[in-house]
């Protein structure tokens, strides 16, 4: 996100009124709506740094905008209005209401007279909804939202997404351009999985999918391109994100599958009992048996119930013959809060966000395999438990006062179910699709 320059379709003039909110809310008539991005500019930027090139508003750094949006006010700075007149004459598009008076008292009443004169030139002498500028057709528009103007110009949203009726994603995105490379960061701000069909305003280039956590990347195997845009399926975990990068020719990396994420088929569930070891230095027992995977807080032993720290779950399992030579994963189910998985003494990775799943293929061998899962929770439970002990026996010291003996404990540990899964790629598609 430090590469290149930000991409936005609209520049929103901040204005000089009070109170002032530099954000286009959904209820604002000027709102660009989902799928378009915007930047906010001040009078200083507009007066001293903004020019027009090829009908786009440009800044010295190279950032450019398709249109300038004014706040829903009839009062405007006279120097700003004078600059708007020059920008429109150079080919800029301005969206917003017709001003009728100058802000402030400088030069009053001549300032208001000049505002009305320039407004007549830009908005026309008979302003109405959708009024066209007399200076340059379709360049100064009132009574329309920025979104309506962009669509009327044939400019589709930069990013659009569709999801199933039961899905409730909260999607945000950032778009940057580095030379000929388009970089998108797409984030799901909801706490549920988002299965989307995302459309990007890019064509002719193959989408690359970059894992925002690990940095692992690959070309998308499933996508289509039409009318100057690229559509591909994306699956984002709860609060998950993905970089989508366009830089290489689509002809060199054509679509070949119907899915971009593998489907996981359960081979077996690894059930209890589990041998679990805690750190005695933090009040836990050296060894305990869990017949099933439950929160530490449900146990009767105070050393487990109020434990905060790392605990290691150990168990052996037999590798099914069907997993031989296949991409095999371990799904931990629910984890509170993060875990590191080791198979036969080999670390297979740390997982800290849903889905809690790691690839264990390289560590497996036929027959019996030794599994170890180290789980770390948050520290409030130990602080809460210490409130029940004499001060000389407490393991923690803190100035946090909101955690008392009556505070509800936080679920902790490996909650499962733990499943061995096989990853299967999407079905192939014919080249013409």
The 8 nearest C-alpha neighbors of each residue, nearest first, counted from 0:
[[1, 2, 175, 3, 182, 184, 173, 174],
 [2, 0, 3, 4, 175, 5, 177, 176],
 [3, 1, 0, 177, 4, 175, 176, 182],
 [2, 4, 177, 176, 175, 1, 178, 5],
 [3, 5, 175, 176, 62, 177, 6, 2],
 [6, 4, 175, 174, 176, 7, 62, 3],
 [5, 7, 175, 174, 4, 176, 8, 62],
 [8, 6, 36, 37, 9, 64, 5, 38],
 [7, 9, 64, 65, 37, 36, 35, 66],
 [8, 10, 37, 66, 64, 7, 67, 65],
 [11, 9, 67, 38, 37, 39, 68, 64],
 [10, 12, 39, 68, 67, 40, 38, 13],
 [13, 11, 40, 69, 14, 39, 41, 68],
 [12, 14, 41, 40, 21, 39, 11, 15],
 [15, 13, 12, 16, 70, 41, 42, 75],
 [14, 16, 13, 17, 19, 76, 42, 75],
 [15, 17, 14, 19, 18, 102, 74, 75],
 [18, 16, 19, 15, 20, 14, 13, 102],
 [17, 19, 16, 20, 15, 21, 14, 13],
 [18, 20, 17, 16, 21, 15, 14, 13],
 [21, 19, 22, 18, 13, 23, 17, 14],
 [22, 20, 13, 19, 39, 23, 11, 12],
 [21, 23, 20, 24, 39, 11, 13, 30],
 [24, 22, 30, 27, 25, 21, 29, 31],
 [23, 25, 27, 26, 22, 30, 32, 29],
 [24, 26, 27, 30, 23, 32, 28, 31],
 [27, 25, 24, 28, 30, 23, 29, 32],
 [26, 28, 30, 29, 24, 25, 23, 71],
 [29, 27, 144, 30, 26, 143, 71, 25],
 [28, 30, 144, 145, 27, 31, 68, 23],
 [31, 29, 27, 23, 32, 28, 25, 145],
 [30, 32, 146, 145, 35, 29, 144, 33],
 [33, 31, 30, 35, 146, 34, 25, 36],
 [34, 32, 35, 31, 159, 156, 36, 158],
 [33, 35, 158, 156, 159, 157, 32, 36],
 [36, 34, 156, 157, 33, 31, 32, 8],
 [37, 35, 7, 8, 34, 9, 38, 31],
 [36, 38, 9, 7, 10, 8, 11, 39],
 [39, 37, 10, 11, 40, 9, 7, 36],
 [38, 40, 11, 10, 12, 13, 21, 37],
 [41, 39, 12, 13, 44, 11, 10, 38],
 [42, 40, 13, 44, 43, 12, 45, 14],
 [41, 43, 45, 44, 46, 79, 40, 14],
 [44, 42, 46, 41, 45, 47, 48, 40],
 [45, 43, 48, 41, 47, 42, 46, 40],
 [44, 46, 42, 49, 43, 47, 48, 41],
 [47, 45, 43, 44, 42, 48, 82, 79],
 [48, 46, 44, 43, 45, 49, 42, 50],
 [47, 49, 44, 58, 45, 46, 50, 59],
 [50, 48, 45, 58, 57, 47, 44, 56],
 [49, 51, 57, 56, 58, 48, 86, 52],
 [52, 50, 56, 55, 57, 54, 89, 86],
 [51, 53, 55, 54, 56, 57, 50, 89],
 [52, 54, 55, 51, 90, 56, 91, 89],
 [55, 53, 90, 91, 52, 51, 56, 89],
 [56, 54, 65, 52, 51, 53, 64, 57],
 [55, 57, 51, 64, 63, 50, 91, 49],
 [56, 58, 63, 50, 49, 51, 62, 55],
 [57, 59, 49, 62, 60, 61, 48, 63],
 [58, 60, 61, 48, 57, 62, 49, 50],
 [61, 59, 58, 62, 4, 57, 63, 48],
 [62, 60, 59, 58, 63, 57, 4, 5],
 [61, 63, 58, 57, 60, 4, 5, 6],
 [64, 62, 57, 56, 55, 61, 58, 65],
 [65, 63, 8, 56, 9, 55, 66, 10],
 [64, 66, 55, 8, 9, 56, 63, 92],
 [65, 67, 92, 9, 64, 93, 10, 68],
 [66, 68, 93, 10, 9, 11, 94, 92],
 [67, 69, 11, 94, 95, 93, 12, 10],
 [68, 70, 95, 12, 94, 11, 71, 67],
 [71, 69, 72, 14, 12, 95, 68, 13],
 [72, 70, 96, 69, 95, 73, 29, 28],
 [73, 71, 74, 70, 96, 98, 75, 69],
 [72, 74, 98, 99, 97, 75, 96, 100],
 [73, 75, 100, 72, 98, 101, 102, 99],
 [76, 74, 101, 102, 77, 98, 73, 100],
 [75, 77, 102, 79, 101, 78, 80, 74],
 [76, 78, 80, 79, 101, 75, 81, 114],
 [79, 77, 81, 80, 76, 82, 46, 83],
 [80, 78, 82, 76, 77, 81, 83, 46],
 [81, 79, 83, 77, 82, 78, 76, 84],
 [80, 82, 78, 84, 83, 79, 77, 85],
 [81, 83, 79, 85, 84, 80, 86, 78],
 [84, 82, 80, 86, 85, 81, 87, 79],
 [83, 85, 81, 87, 82, 86, 88, 80],
 [86, 84, 88, 82, 83, 87, 89, 81],
 [87, 85, 83, 89, 91, 88, 84, 82],
 [88, 86, 91, 90, 89, 84, 85, 83],
 [87, 89, 85, 86, 90, 84, 91, 134],
 [90, 88, 86, 87, 51, 91, 85, 54],
 [89, 91, 54, 87, 88, 86, 92, 51],
 [92, 90, 87, 54, 86, 55, 89, 51],
 [93, 91, 138, 66, 139, 87, 67, 90],
 [94, 92, 139, 67, 66, 68, 138, 140],
 [95, 93, 68, 140, 139, 141, 69, 67],
 [94, 96, 69, 141, 68, 140, 71, 93],
 [97, 95, 141, 71, 98, 73, 72, 142],
 [96, 98, 73, 118, 122, 99, 95, 141],
 [99, 97, 73, 74, 100, 96, 75, 118],
 [100, 98, 73, 115, 74, 114, 97, 111],
 [101, 99, 111, 74, 114, 98, 102, 75],
 [102, 100, 75, 111, 74, 76, 77, 110],
 [101, 103, 76, 75, 74, 100, 104, 77],
 [102, 104, 105, 101, 76, 107, 106, 75],
 [103, 105, 107, 106, 102, 101, 108, 110],
 [104, 106, 107, 103, 110, 102, 108, 101],
 [105, 107, 110, 109, 108, 104, 111, 103],
 [108, 106, 109, 110, 104, 105, 111, 103],
 [107, 109, 110, 111, 106, 112, 104, 105],
 [108, 110, 112, 107, 111, 106, 113, 114],
 [111, 109, 107, 113, 106, 108, 112, 101],
 [112, 110, 100, 114, 101, 113, 109, 108],
 [111, 113, 109, 115, 110, 114, 116, 108],
 [112, 114, 116, 110, 111, 115, 117, 109],
 [115, 113, 111, 117, 116, 112, 100, 118],
 [114, 116, 118, 112, 113, 117, 99, 119],
 [117, 115, 113, 119, 118, 114, 112, 120],
 [116, 118, 120, 114, 119, 115, 113, 121],
 [119, 117, 115, 121, 120, 116, 122, 114],
 [120, 118, 123, 124, 116, 117, 122, 121],
 [119, 121, 117, 118, 123, 122, 134, 133],
 [120, 122, 132, 118, 119, 123, 134, 133],
 [123, 121, 132, 119, 118, 120, 139, 126],
 [122, 124, 119, 133, 132, 120, 125, 121],
 [125, 123, 119, 126, 122, 120, 118, 133],
 [124, 126, 123, 127, 130, 122, 119, 131],
 [127, 125, 130, 123, 124, 122, 128, 97],
 [126, 128, 130, 129, 125, 141, 142, 131],
 [129, 127, 142, 130, 141, 126, 143, 140],
 [128, 130, 142, 141, 140, 127, 143, 131],
 [131, 129, 127, 128, 126, 140, 141, 122],
 [132, 130, 137, 140, 136, 139, 129, 122],
 [131, 133, 122, 121, 139, 134, 123, 136],
 [132, 134, 123, 135, 120, 121, 131, 136],
 [133, 135, 132, 121, 120, 136, 88, 87],
 [134, 136, 132, 133, 138, 137, 88, 87],
 [137, 135, 138, 132, 131, 133, 134, 139],
 [136, 138, 131, 139, 132, 135, 140, 92],
 [137, 139, 92, 136, 135, 93, 132, 140],
 [140, 138, 93, 132, 92, 94, 137, 122],
 [139, 141, 94, 129, 131, 130, 95, 93],
 [142, 140, 95, 96, 129, 143, 128, 94],
 [141, 143, 128, 129, 140, 96, 144, 95],
 [144, 142, 141, 147, 129, 145, 148, 140],
 [145, 143, 29, 147, 146, 28, 30, 148],
 [144, 146, 31, 148, 29, 147, 30, 149],
 [147, 145, 31, 149, 144, 148, 150, 32],
 [148, 146, 144, 150, 145, 149, 151, 143],
 [147, 149, 151, 145, 146, 150, 152, 144],
 [150, 148, 146, 152, 154, 151, 147, 145],
 [149, 151, 153, 154, 147, 152, 148, 155],
 [152, 150, 148, 153, 149, 147, 154, 146],
 [151, 153, 149, 150, 154, 148, 147, 155],
 [154, 152, 150, 151, 155, 149, 148, 156],
 [155, 153, 150, 149, 152, 156, 151, 157],
 [154, 156, 150, 153, 157, 149, 200, 158],
 [157, 155, 34, 35, 158, 159, 154, 200],
 [156, 158, 200, 34, 35, 199, 155, 159],
 [159, 157, 34, 199, 156, 198, 200, 160],
 [158, 160, 198, 34, 197, 156, 199, 157],
 [161, 159, 197, 196, 195, 198, 162, 158],
 [160, 162, 196, 195, 197, 159, 163, 194],
 [163, 161, 195, 194, 166, 196, 164, 160],
 [162, 164, 166, 165, 161, 194, 195, 167],
 [163, 165, 166, 162, 167, 161, 168, 194],
 [166, 164, 163, 167, 162, 168, 193, 194],
 [165, 167, 163, 164, 168, 162, 193, 194],
 [168, 166, 165, 169, 193, 191, 189, 164],
 [169, 167, 189, 193, 170, 166, 187, 191],
 [168, 170, 188, 189, 187, 167, 171, 186],
 [169, 171, 187, 186, 168, 188, 172, 185],
 [172, 170, 186, 185, 187, 169, 173, 188],
 [171, 173, 185, 184, 186, 174, 170, 183],
 [172, 174, 184, 183, 175, 185, 171, 5],
 [175, 173, 183, 6, 182, 5, 184, 172],
 [174, 176, 5, 182, 4, 6, 3, 181],
 [177, 175, 181, 3, 4, 180, 182, 178],
 [176, 178, 3, 180, 179, 2, 4, 181],
 [177, 179, 180, 176, 3, 181, 4, 246],
 [178, 180, 177, 181, 246, 176, 245, 247],
 [181, 179, 246, 177, 178, 245, 176, 182],
 [180, 182, 176, 245, 244, 175, 177, 246],
 [183, 181, 244, 175, 174, 176, 243, 180],
 [184, 182, 174, 243, 242, 173, 244, 185],
 [183, 185, 242, 173, 172, 241, 243, 174],
 [186, 184, 172, 241, 240, 171, 242, 183],
 [187, 185, 240, 171, 170, 239, 188, 172],
 [188, 186, 170, 238, 239, 169, 189, 240],
 [187, 189, 238, 169, 170, 186, 190, 168],
 [188, 190, 169, 168, 238, 187, 191, 237],
 [191, 189, 237, 238, 188, 192, 236, 187],
 [190, 192, 237, 189, 193, 236, 168, 167],
 [193, 191, 236, 237, 235, 194, 190, 234],
 [194, 192, 235, 168, 234, 195, 236, 191],
 [195, 193, 234, 233, 162, 235, 192, 196],
 [196, 194, 162, 233, 161, 232, 197, 193],
 [195, 197, 232, 161, 160, 231, 233, 162],
 [198, 196, 160, 230, 231, 159, 195, 232],
 [197, 199, 230, 159, 229, 158, 160, 228],
 [200, 198, 158, 229, 201, 228, 157, 230],
 [199, 201, 228, 157, 158, 227, 229, 198],
 [200, 202, 228, 199, 229, 227, 203, 204],
 [203, 201, 227, 228, 204, 229, 224, 200],
 [202, 204, 249, 248, 205, 201, 224, 250],
 [205, 203, 249, 248, 247, 202, 245, 246],
 [204, 206, 249, 248, 247, 245, 252, 207],
 [207, 205, 245, 244, 219, 218, 243, 204],
 [206, 208, 218, 244, 219, 243, 217, 245],
 [209, 207, 243, 216, 217, 242, 218, 219],
 [208, 210, 216, 242, 215, 214, 211, 241],
 [211, 209, 214, 215, 212, 241, 213, 216],
 [210, 212, 241, 214, 209, 213, 242, 240],
 [213, 211, 210, 214, 215, 240, 241, 209],
 [214, 212, 215, 210, 211, 209, 216, 348],
 [213, 215, 210, 211, 212, 209, 216, 242],
 [216, 214, 210, 213, 209, 217, 211, 212],
 [217, 215, 209, 208, 210, 214, 207, 218],
 [216, 218, 208, 207, 219, 209, 215, 220],
 [219, 217, 207, 206, 208, 220, 205, 216],
 [218, 220, 207, 221, 206, 259, 208, 217],
 [219, 221, 254, 256, 255, 259, 218, 222],
 [222, 220, 256, 254, 257, 258, 259, 219],
 [221, 223, 231, 230, 254, 220, 219, 229],
 [222, 224, 230, 229, 231, 225, 221, 254],
 [225, 223, 229, 228, 202, 230, 227, 222],
 [224, 226, 228, 227, 229, 223, 202, 230],
 [227, 225, 228, 224, 202, 229, 200, 201],
 [226, 228, 202, 225, 201, 200, 224, 229],
 [227, 229, 200, 201, 202, 225, 199, 226],
 [230, 228, 224, 199, 198, 202, 223, 201],
 [231, 229, 198, 223, 197, 222, 224, 199],
 [230, 232, 222, 197, 196, 221, 233, 223],
 [233, 231, 196, 195, 197, 259, 258, 234],
 [234, 232, 195, 194, 196, 235, 231, 197],
 [233, 235, 194, 193, 195, 236, 232, 260],
 [236, 234, 193, 239, 192, 240, 187, 233],
 [235, 237, 192, 239, 238, 353, 193, 234],
 [236, 238, 190, 191, 192, 239, 189, 353],
 [239, 237, 188, 187, 189, 190, 236, 240],
 [240, 238, 236, 235, 237, 187, 186, 241],
 [241, 239, 186, 185, 235, 187, 211, 238],
 [242, 240, 211, 185, 210, 184, 209, 243],
 [241, 243, 184, 209, 183, 208, 211, 185],
 [244, 242, 208, 183, 207, 182, 206, 209],
 [243, 245, 182, 207, 206, 181, 183, 242],
 [246, 244, 206, 181, 204, 180, 205, 207],
 [245, 247, 180, 204, 244, 181, 179, 248],
 [248, 246, 204, 205, 245, 249, 251, 252],
 [249, 247, 204, 250, 251, 205, 203, 246],
 [248, 250, 205, 204, 252, 251, 203, 253],
 [249, 251, 248, 252, 253, 203, 205, 204],
 [252, 250, 249, 248, 253, 247, 205, 204],
 [253, 251, 249, 250, 205, 254, 248, 218],
 [254, 252, 249, 250, 251, 255, 205, 220],
 [255, 253, 220, 221, 222, 256, 252, 219],
 [254, 256, 220, 428, 427, 221, 253, 430],
 [257, 255, 427, 221, 220, 428, 426, 425],
 [256, 258, 221, 425, 426, 427, 428, 259],
 [259, 257, 425, 221, 256, 260, 232, 220],
 [258, 260, 221, 220, 219, 232, 261, 257],
 [259, 261, 258, 262, 424, 234, 425, 233],
 [262, 260, 424, 423, 422, 425, 263, 259],
 [261, 263, 423, 422, 424, 264, 260, 425],
 [262, 264, 422, 421, 420, 423, 261, 265],
 [265, 263, 421, 420, 266, 422, 262, 423],
 [266, 264, 420, 267, 419, 421, 263, 418],
 [265, 267, 420, 419, 264, 421, 268, 418],
 [268, 266, 419, 265, 418, 269, 420, 319],
 [269, 267, 418, 270, 417, 419, 266, 416],
 [268, 270, 417, 418, 267, 271, 419, 316],
 [269, 271, 268, 272, 291, 417, 416, 273],
 [272, 270, 290, 273, 291, 289, 269, 292],
 [271, 273, 290, 289, 291, 270, 288, 274],
 [274, 272, 271, 289, 288, 314, 313, 275],
 [273, 275, 288, 313, 312, 287, 289, 314],
 [276, 274, 312, 287, 311, 286, 288, 273],
 [277, 275, 286, 285, 311, 310, 287, 284],
 [276, 278, 310, 283, 285, 284, 279, 286],
 [277, 279, 283, 280, 281, 285, 284, 282],
 [280, 278, 283, 282, 281, 284, 285, 277],
 [281, 279, 278, 282, 283, 394, 277, 284],
 [282, 280, 279, 278, 283, 394, 306, 307],
 [281, 283, 279, 302, 280, 306, 284, 278],
 [284, 282, 302, 279, 277, 278, 303, 281],
 [285, 283, 286, 277, 279, 302, 287, 278],
 [284, 286, 276, 277, 279, 278, 283, 287],
 [285, 287, 276, 284, 275, 277, 274, 288],
 [288, 286, 275, 274, 276, 289, 284, 285],
 [289, 287, 274, 273, 275, 290, 272, 286],
 [288, 290, 273, 291, 272, 292, 274, 287],
 [291, 289, 272, 271, 273, 288, 292, 270],
 [292, 290, 271, 289, 272, 293, 270, 273],
 [291, 293, 414, 415, 413, 289, 290, 294],
 [294, 292, 414, 291, 295, 297, 413, 412],
 [293, 295, 411, 296, 410, 412, 297, 414],
 [296, 294, 304, 297, 411, 298, 303, 412],
 [295, 297, 304, 294, 298, 410, 305, 408],
 [298, 296, 295, 294, 304, 299, 293, 410],
 [299, 297, 304, 296, 295, 300, 303, 294],
 [298, 300, 301, 304, 297, 303, 296, 302],
 [299, 301, 302, 303, 298, 304, 305, 283],
 [302, 300, 304, 303, 305, 299, 306, 298],
 [301, 303, 283, 282, 300, 306, 304, 305],
 [304, 302, 306, 301, 300, 305, 295, 283],
 [303, 305, 296, 301, 295, 298, 306, 302],
 [306, 304, 380, 381, 384, 303, 301, 302],
 [305, 307, 303, 381, 304, 302, 380, 283],
 [308, 306, 378, 381, 376, 380, 377, 305],
 [307, 309, 375, 376, 306, 310, 378, 377],
 [308, 310, 375, 374, 373, 277, 311, 376],
 [309, 311, 277, 374, 276, 373, 275, 375],
 [310, 312, 373, 276, 275, 372, 374, 313],
 [313, 311, 275, 372, 371, 274, 373, 273],
 [314, 312, 371, 274, 370, 273, 275, 311],
 [313, 315, 370, 273, 369, 274, 371, 316],
 [314, 316, 369, 368, 370, 367, 317, 313],
 [317, 315, 368, 367, 318, 314, 369, 269],
 [316, 318, 367, 366, 368, 319, 315, 365],
 [317, 319, 366, 365, 320, 316, 367, 322],
 [320, 318, 321, 322, 317, 266, 323, 366],
 [319, 321, 322, 323, 318, 365, 366, 317],
 [322, 320, 319, 323, 325, 266, 318, 324],
 [323, 321, 325, 320, 319, 324, 327, 318],
 [322, 324, 325, 321, 320, 365, 319, 318],
 [323, 325, 322, 326, 360, 321, 327, 320],
 [326, 324, 322, 323, 327, 421, 360, 422],
 [325, 327, 422, 360, 421, 328, 324, 358],
 [328, 326, 421, 360, 420, 325, 359, 358],
 [329, 327, 358, 420, 359, 357, 419, 421],
 [328, 330, 419, 357, 356, 418, 420, 331],
 [329, 331, 356, 418, 417, 332, 355, 328],
 [332, 330, 417, 415, 355, 356, 333, 416],
 [331, 333, 415, 416, 330, 417, 355, 334],
 [334, 332, 415, 414, 331, 413, 335, 355],
 [335, 333, 413, 336, 414, 412, 337, 332],
 [336, 334, 411, 412, 376, 337, 413, 410],
 [335, 337, 376, 334, 375, 351, 411, 377],
 [338, 336, 351, 375, 374, 350, 335, 334],
 [339, 337, 374, 373, 350, 349, 375, 372],
 [338, 340, 349, 373, 348, 372, 350, 341],
 [341, 339, 372, 347, 348, 346, 371, 338],
 [342, 340, 346, 345, 371, 347, 344, 370],
 [341, 343, 370, 345, 344, 369, 362, 371],
 [344, 342, 369, 345, 368, 370, 341, 362],
 [343, 345, 342, 341, 346, 369, 371, 370],
 [346, 344, 341, 342, 343, 362, 347, 340],
 [347, 345, 341, 348, 340, 344, 342, 339],
 [348, 346, 340, 341, 359, 345, 358, 357],
 [347, 349, 346, 339, 340, 357, 350, 341],
 [348, 350, 339, 338, 340, 351, 347, 337],
 [351, 349, 338, 355, 337, 352, 339, 348],
 [350, 352, 337, 338, 336, 349, 355, 353],
 [351, 353, 355, 350, 354, 337, 237, 336],
 [354, 352, 355, 236, 237, 351, 356, 333],
 [353, 355, 356, 352, 236, 332, 330, 237],
 [356, 354, 353, 331, 350, 330, 352, 332],
 [355, 357, 330, 329, 354, 331, 328, 350],
 [358, 356, 329, 328, 359, 348, 347, 330],
 [357, 359, 328, 360, 327, 329, 347, 356],
 [360, 358, 328, 362, 361, 347, 327, 357],
 [361, 359, 327, 362, 363, 326, 358, 328],
 [360, 362, 359, 363, 358, 347, 364, 327],
 [363, 361, 359, 360, 342, 345, 343, 364],
 [364, 362, 360, 361, 359, 368, 342, 365],
 [363, 365, 366, 362, 368, 318, 367, 323],
 [366, 364, 318, 367, 363, 323, 320, 317],
 [365, 367, 317, 318, 364, 368, 319, 316],
 [366, 368, 317, 316, 318, 315, 365, 369],
 [369, 367, 316, 315, 343, 317, 370, 366],
 [370, 368, 315, 343, 342, 314, 316, 371],
 [371, 369, 342, 314, 313, 315, 341, 368],
 [372, 370, 313, 341, 312, 340, 342, 311],
 [373, 371, 340, 312, 311, 339, 341, 374],
 [372, 374, 311, 339, 338, 310, 312, 309],
 [375, 373, 338, 310, 309, 337, 412, 372],
 [374, 376, 309, 308, 337, 336, 338, 310],
 [377, 375, 336, 411, 335, 308, 307, 412],
 [378, 376, 379, 307, 336, 375, 308, 380],
 [377, 379, 307, 380, 381, 376, 382, 308],
 [380, 378, 382, 381, 383, 377, 402, 409],
 [381, 379, 305, 383, 382, 378, 408, 384],
 [380, 382, 305, 384, 307, 306, 383, 379],
 [381, 383, 379, 385, 380, 384, 395, 386],
 [384, 382, 380, 404, 385, 381, 386, 403],
 [385, 383, 381, 305, 386, 382, 387, 380],
 [384, 386, 382, 393, 388, 387, 383, 381],
 [385, 387, 404, 384, 383, 388, 403, 382],
 [388, 386, 385, 384, 404, 389, 383, 393],
 [389, 387, 385, 386, 392, 393, 390, 384],
 [388, 390, 392, 391, 393, 387, 386, 385],
 [389, 391, 393, 392, 388, 385, 386, 394],
 [390, 392, 389, 393, 388, 394, 385, 395],
 [393, 391, 390, 389, 388, 394, 385, 395],
 [392, 394, 385, 390, 395, 391, 388, 389],
 [393, 395, 392, 281, 385, 396, 381, 282],
 [396, 394, 393, 382, 397, 385, 381, 281],
 [395, 397, 394, 398, 393, 382, 399, 385],
 [398, 396, 399, 395, 400, 382, 402, 394],
 [397, 399, 400, 396, 401, 402, 395, 382],
 [400, 398, 397, 401, 402, 396, 382, 403],
 [401, 399, 402, 398, 403, 397, 382, 383],
 [400, 402, 399, 403, 406, 398, 383, 404],
 [403, 401, 400, 383, 406, 399, 382, 404],
 [404, 402, 405, 406, 383, 401, 386, 400],
 [403, 405, 386, 383, 406, 387, 384, 402],
 [404, 406, 403, 407, 383, 402, 408, 386],
 [407, 405, 403, 404, 402, 408, 383, 401],
 [408, 406, 405, 409, 404, 383, 380, 402],
 [407, 409, 380, 406, 410, 296, 383, 379],
 [408, 410, 411, 380, 407, 379, 296, 377],
 [411, 409, 294, 296, 408, 335, 295, 412],
 [412, 410, 335, 294, 295, 376, 409, 296],
 [411, 413, 335, 294, 374, 295, 334, 414],
 [412, 414, 334, 415, 292, 335, 333, 374],
 [413, 415, 292, 333, 293, 334, 412, 294],
 [416, 414, 332, 417, 333, 331, 413, 292],
 [415, 417, 332, 331, 418, 414, 333, 268],
 [418, 416, 331, 415, 269, 330, 332, 268],
 [419, 417, 268, 330, 269, 267, 329, 420],
 [418, 420, 329, 267, 266, 328, 265, 268],
 [421, 419, 265, 328, 266, 264, 327, 263],
 [420, 422, 327, 264, 263, 326, 328, 265],
 [423, 421, 263, 326, 262, 261, 327, 264],
 [424, 422, 262, 261, 263, 421, 425, 264],
 [423, 425, 261, 262, 426, 422, 260, 258],
 [426, 424, 258, 257, 256, 261, 427, 423],
 [425, 427, 256, 257, 428, 424, 258, 255],
 [428, 426, 256, 255, 257, 425, 429, 424],
 [429, 427, 256, 255, 430, 257, 426, 432],
 [428, 430, 431, 432, 427, 255, 256, 254],
 [431, 429, 432, 428, 255, 254, 253, 427],
 [430, 432, 429, 428, 254, 253, 255, 223],
 [431, 430, 429, 428, 223, 254, 255, 222]]
